[in-house]
Amino acid sequence: MDEIRDAIMTGERGPAAWEALAVPASYRAVTVHRDEENLFEGMAHADKDPRKSLHVDDVPVPDLAAGEALVAVMASAINYNTVWTSIFEPLSTFRFLERYGRLSPETKRHDRPYHVVGSDLAGVVLRTGPGVHLWRPGHEVVAHCLSVELEAADGHNDTMLDPEQRIWGFETNFGGLAELAVVKTNHEARRRRPRLGGERRTRFVRHADGTRERRHARLRRVEPGQGRDLQANGRRAGHRPVHGHRRGVRVLDG
């Protein structure tokens, strides 16, 4: 990992140089453990302390499936998903991993006795899986949290309607609070300089939310005087729901 970190910090390298960097067999990650999912059973919500359930472990680097990338994480963040995971509320995320693991032989990798948490990252692509052509080692990327399979036609116009949508790092494994992370390349975006990774990711998610709100067919059919509830995505959507509010939409905060 030191060699990878040095390569990132020293500046530009060609694709061949990035591909020549050795990927370690394991990496450090923030995890919760399946055998501790009842750690807070019977305790009041306020008494559940994430410091007791979160661990820093060395975990093996997983194989990449089609359409995935292995990213060296340079920035991540704590959000609601991570807090919920750490206190096993409203239910243990190992139930999500078990269900995802039944979807296909490739997703079985996610069902492990530990869960690498984190639904945000900015970093550098190290390796890509089969079928990835747009992304190459050395690309600086940010990743949002929506992971979709996109096999069903429902999600082709709006990924939020994909029946197999999941929150990356919450309902999937190998999240962003780690030295390395596995992401689907369809929820990556290039990091544009000079904007910092965290700022870029925040704007990316906010504007994606706003675009979906404006384009969604059901929202477009709302007329003045009609009621419609619109999730504001934990304040991320910023000013965007105001456009819907003028058409009778009730904005739900959080």
PyMOL commands that set and color helices and strands:
alter all, ss='L'
color gray80, all
select helices_A, chain A and resi 2-9+15-20+34-36+45-47+50-53+80-87+94-101+107-110+153-155+159-161+185-187+197-215+217-220+241-245
alter helices_A, ss='H'
color red, helices_A
select strands_A, chain A and resi 26-33+55-60+68-75+114-116+121-128+140-143+146-147+166-167+180-184+188-190+228-231+249-252
alter strands_A, ss='S'
color yellow, strands_A
deselect
rebuild
show_as cartoon
